[in-house]
Amino acid sequence: MLISRASVPDIEVEDLSAYTEEVEQNADGKSVLTRRAILAREQEMREWIKQYPPMQQLPAKLDAEITHTGALLSFGLGITYEHLLAYAAKRNIRASWAPDEAITSPVVAWVRIARLFMERIPGFLVYYRRPFSVHYEGLLALYSNHSMRELQRRGEAHEKRIIEFLQKEMELDSTPMWYWDMDYTSYY
């Protein structure tokens, strides 16, 4: 079962950091994390993510062409797993290997959705990334700080058209921002 970050509230009542390794025995006698340990780990992760907030403008020190930084940030629109899956369900988008079943994977949903968009919009190229965000599990990214020079050649009008299309078609209220990339292991 996927749990949306947007649905997990901030844990501000108490500091649970001492409980991240707390375990109990399950019905089979195996050690498993307690509910408190799971909450403590979620709290720890949220605090870590807050150290990498999204930005409206990319600072020059993070422009890979100028500074050759190893940090990876992507520019795009934040989206929750629930929103992606709801859009796929609303449009009756199915995986080719399971045409009678609803898609349950956000990544599979995006791949199928992107294919449809590529058929409708010439030059449509948007990547699915995992951002450091307390609000979104996914990012519909137009480019990164490493690829922006190459991909921005399409022009501001093209970028604006893609963003407006995504916001309208998918009913997104997120603002395009620069997000730190969660799948990349080197941070600034």
C-alpha positions, 0 to 999 in steps of 0.5 A: 500500500502506498502512503502519500507524503501529503497525507502523513502529518508532521509529527510535532508532539514529541521527539521520537528519534530515540525509537527509530530501532525499536522492534517487537515480535510479530505473530510469526515470532519475527522482529519487526519495527513498532508503529512508534519506530515507523513514525520516528523514521518518518519524522527523521526523514521529513526533517532531513528533507526539509534541509533541501527545500524547493527553489523558484530560481536555480542558484548559480552555484548549482548550475552544473555547466558553470560550476560542474557541481555533482548536485542534481536538481530537477525543474518541474511540477510536483505531484503525489502518487494519489494524483497520478493514479487518480488521473490514470483511473479517470482517463481509463489508462491501463498497462498493456500487460493488464488491460483489465486492471487499474494501474497501481504503480505511480511510475507505470502510470506516468510512463503510460500517461507520458506516451499518450501526451507524446502522441498529442504534443510534438516535442513533449518530453517530461521525466518522472523524478523523485524529489526531496519534498514533504508534499510530493512523491513525484516530479514531472520534470522538464530538465535538470541542472545538468541538462537544462542548457540542451533542453532549454533550446526548445525555448521558453514558449515550449516550456510554458506550453508544456507546464500549462498543458500539464497543469490544465490536463492533470488539474495540478495546482503545483508551481514549477520549482527546482527540486533536489533529486532523491534518487541521486546520492551526492548533495551539495 
